[in-house]
């Protein structure tokens, strides 16, 4: 059971850093032809589609929710 907790923790951590990287890269480049920007948008777009009903602050809310879920997994599973 411990490996499941580790796997979920690392997976959520990976997605959290991807969302943070997408936000940071979008500040610096707006070119839609940028390969790095396309990669981050392709990977993180399913996460953003879950929260498309929010008008603003999606990135912040996604990061906070991932941190809360990671906390619950690590300390309560």
Buried (B, 14 or more C-beta within 10 A) or exposed (E): EEEEBEEBBEEBEEBBEBBBBBBEBEEEEEEEEBEEBEBBBEBBEEBBEEEEEEEEEBBEEBBEBBEEBBEEBEEEE
